[in-house]
Amino acid sequence: MPCLSLRKAVTFFVLFTAIFESSLASILAVDYGSDWIKASLMKPGVPFDVLLNKDSKRKIQSSVAWKKDERLFGSDAANIASRFPQDSFSSLKYLQGAPFNSDIVTYFTSISTAQISETDRKTVALKQSDGTEWSTEELVAMQLSYIKKLAEDLAGEPVNEAILTVPPYFSQLERDSITDAIEIAGLRTLALVNDGTAVAVNYAMTRTFSTTSEYHIIYDAGASSTRATVVSFVAAEDPKTKASHTQINVMGVGHDRNTGGTELDLRLQDILIDSFMSKHRRDIRKDKRGMAKLWKEAGRVKAILSANSDATSAVESVAFDIDFKTKVTRSEFENACKDLHSRFARPVYDALANAELSLANISSIILTGGNSRTPMVQAAVKAAVGEDRIALNVNADESAVLGAALYGASLSRQFKTKDIRVTDVLIHDIQASYFASNPGTRTIHTAVLPAGSKHGARKTLTFKRKEDFSVVLNYPNEVMSGFPREILEAKIVGIPEAIDNLTERGAIDPVIKATVVLSESGFVSVGDAIAYGEIKDDSITGKLKGLFGGGGDQVPLETGVDEEAPKEEKMEKDKKDKAKKPFGKDQSTIPLEIKIVYNSQGPLSLVAKRTARERLRALDNMEMSRQLREEAHNTLEGYLYKLRDLLNDGPETPFTKCSQPSERQTLSSKLSETIAWLHDEGDTADTLQLWEKRSVLETLEKPIVHRYKEIEAFPQALNNSQKWNWSTRLFLTQARENITADAIAGVPSKWTSQELDALEKALKEHESWLHDGVERQKKTKMNEDPAIDTKEMLQRAKTLEQHLQRLVRRKVPKVKKTPAKPGDADGWSSTEPTQAPGDRQPGHDEL
């Protein structure tokens, strides 16, 4: 019994492990851009590539729109912007985490026809023409949910984990916004990775490097901005395992948040607007549909000018019933953008300065991003770094998402990939602010994570406090115009009680230590806080420890702690901090509670995210119901046409021959009634009514269809039954001969007479039943129900076949050997007689 329980437990564990690993095996990587979305699915057994949409396109436009009650995504959504300008939403990346009164929101209104409103969090919501409002996070979540569905259709299972690329300049507000959207979409954030770093991972995957650092610049010219990332590649060795790996270090980043492909589109749209107004003397800026049409046309013309010196723009009925046509030259376009020329190269210089490197240290400039194909952008970069350093050896559109997928796979134990380790950096200074210990005194600001701090870093601050207090993490410099500087407030509580407890234990000058943590995804927070005091040990053992420097597990107290200013400790990685064990059982530390408070523009609350998920789920359910109803309507309509054709095809068709006049009359009457109902009430009927109407007609048609299908299947079913009757009869004849031969030879037989008698009885019963059924079927007319059903024929033949095969496949019994009499050659004698070849009958192995 214990063995059985153990076996069940092991079986359950194996099954549970298989299910658990299967649920974790799929990782969705998304490169969410202002204009385009690229996605990739990492799953065992699925080829590693970019995820295709329903039209087999490798990238999806970053748009969501409504056409009345129908929600659209991708190119379908973007294409209806000119017809429904207030119901089509694109370029939402600009609005992620953006305060309503910020400059970036003002810029968004210059490129979009969407109507915006202010949320209770002071962020941006977008309003449909019917007044329905959606937050930026909800609209982005809809797009991510659409991508999730595409991935699940490919994987054949739920996809729950996602890794997304973000620009390195994204502030904590913007990172919170994208992670909120991920959660609303029903996904879990595996990580966020800077897009330049993701391209570096993709670049390193198919290359090998030496032990000497190799420096490259990832130049990403996207739609919303331009970024340059200096990275080093070097072959390294793990000090513990001695395993070799490729190390990628981000050395410095430069960026321009306002220079990208969208700005080029805006300049080109202005050219088209000026041309229209000069020709027709009408202000097209007041017509939202006209502006949406010119925005789409500007993108098309820009693509043409990337490969040609001029382009003809033609828009039918652009506005005021006017057909617009004009010619734009590349020189005219570049002249309108001449102030951007130097700004395209500026991020390269800034990245080099932040990395403290010169251009001479750089091996190549790797161009990526769709805007890097624009001749103007390439000319600006070539002028800055030289043409010989330009590298086009990665896919400009897909390298970021493929690199993100590989990076996500490296974080999971489900995948084995090339060992690539990444060290990214923070590009914004972060400081801690708090009031001095004396009430009413000044606020103290201390730099805790300067720009260039590595992701995963930790810094501990030491305070001499006896009361609860707060530490505010913020940006000393504005990350973008209109964005708040405050990140979060960490309220450290429980200090008076902790200090009293440490004092009772004999602690000397207790202090408070708070650790600021920068996560691998670029989020900053206060990870933990403790009250710490060195406890004096007056025993002989304690004095000896103090004499020889023994301190056990105690955290060494910083000297020179000022009452107002904190004492900073050096930056440490997670594993180093854990090695100190500040929360051990020693008497010198007491954990403190930390309450994190965000400002109104911080991440969504749990209630808000739950409400958003419910809104999206209700929308999905409504669309699913509508889709099912449309399918039911279309299926019923097609079925009615099919029935009408069957009834009108003439007397020689199988349907007519196998049906009686009364049946056709009843079916025809019901068909006419249903066609009239569908015409009058079909548009308002629900799914259940449509299914019921079809079910009634199918009930009338089914007996007729069954008859001519039975007539078609009868010959083959009869042949199958007769085949097994003949095979069984042949087997019985030869098996009985074998039994007789074995009895004469004195050896055991494969079968007994009783087994053969039972098989013969089953055969006779089957032959009798088949003969009676066939005779009755001969007397049955085509428009009458069959006398014998082919399904039953196949089942009875299968039963006889299985009975026969059990005997055919039986192995010959082994003959036991007995000790031989003295004088035998080998000392053993067998009771099996010697038979000449051919004496035994064949065993019907062919069956």
NORMONOR-V988019 format. One line per field, one symbol per residue. ss: DSSP state (2 for helix, 1 for strand, 0 for the rest). phi: phi as a letter, one per 30 degrees, with the letter a starting at -180 (. if undefined). psi: psi as a letter, one per 30 degrees, with the letter a starting at -180 (. if undefined). A space follows every 50 residues. Layout:
# NORMONOR-V988019
ss=???
phi=???
psi=???
This chain:
# NORMONOR-V988019
ss=02222222222222222222222200111111000111111100000001 00000000011011111001111222222000000001110222200000 00222222222000111100000111100000111222222222222222 22222000001111110000022222222222220001111111222222 22222000000001111111100001111111111110000001111111 11111100002222222222222222222200022202222222222222 22222000011111111110011111111222222202222222222222 22222000222111111102222022222222222022211000000022 22222222222000000001111010000111111000000011111110 00010001111110000011111100000000000111111110222222 22220011111111111100000111111111111000022222222000 00000000000000001100010222222200000000111011111000 00000222222222222222222222222222222222222222222200 00022220002222222222222222222220000022222222222222 22222222222222222222222222222222222222222222200000 00222222222222222222222222220000000000022222222222 22222222000000001110000000011100000000000000000
phi=.eddddddddeddddddddddddcdcbccbcccdcbccbbccaejcedad dcddcicdbbddbbabcicccbbidddddcddcbdcccbbhdddcdiddd cdddddddddcbcdccbcddcicccccdddjdcbdedddddddddddedd dddddiadcccbbbdbdddeddeddddddddddddiccddacbddddddd dddddcbcbcdceccbcdccccdcabbbbdbccadbbddcdiddaccccd cabbabdcbadddddddddddddddddddchbddddcddddddddddddd ddddddbbdabccbbdhdahhcdcbacbcdddddddcdddedddceeddd dddddhbcdddcdacddbjdddddedddddddddcjddcdbccbdddcdd dddddddddddcddbcbedbcbbcbdccdbbcbaddddeidddccbdcbd ejdddjdbbcccbcbbbdabcccacdcddaejddddcaccccbidedddd dddddjdchebccbccccddciccacdabbcbadcdcddddddddddcid bhcdddddcidddccdcdcddbdeddddddhdcdddddbbdcdccdbcdd cddddddddddddddddddddddddddddddddddddddddddddddcdj dcdedddcbcedddddddddddddddddddbddcdddddddddddddddd deddddddddddddeddddddddddddddddddddddddddddddicdcd bcddddddddddddddddddddddddddddddccdddbcdddeddddddd dddddeddddddddcdcceddejddcibbcddddcdejddddchddd
psi=eeeeeeeeeeeeeeeeeeeeeefffkkkkkjjleelkklkkjkkfkkjlk kkafggkflkkikklkjcfkkllbeeeefgefeiffgkjlhfeffjgkle gleeeeeefffkglkllklfggaklkklfgfkkkleeeeeeeeeeeeeee eeeefglkkfkkkkklkffkleeeeeeeeeeeeefglkjelkkkeeeeee eeefeglllafkkkklkjjjjaeflkkkkkkkkkklkkfefgkllkkkkk elkkljfgjaeeeeeeeeeeeeeeeeeeefhkjfffjeeeeeeeeeeeee eeeeffflflkkkkjkhelhhkkkklkkleeeeeefgfffeffffeeeee eeeffhllfffkeljjklkefffkeeeeeeeefefkfffkkhgljeefee eeeeeeeeeffkffkjlkjkkkjllkfkkklkklklfkkgalkkkkkejl kfkkkflkkkkkkjlflklkkkklkflkfkkfklfkelkjjjlgeeeeee eeeefgkkiklkkkkkkjlfggkkljelklkkkkkkjgleeeeeeeeggk gbgkkkkklhklfekljkllklleeeeeffifhaglffkkklkkjkkllf galkleeeeeeeeeeeeeeeeeeeeeeeeeeeeeeeeeeeeeeeeefgfl fgleeeeglleeeeeeeeeeeeeeeeeeeegeffkleeeeeeeeeeeeee feeeeeefeeeefeeeeeeeeeefeeeeeeeeeeeeeeeeeeeefglklf lleeeeeeeeeeeeeeeeeeeeeeeeeefkleglkkfkkeeeeeeeeeee eeeeeeeefklkkkkkklkllkfkegflkkfklkklkfekllghff.
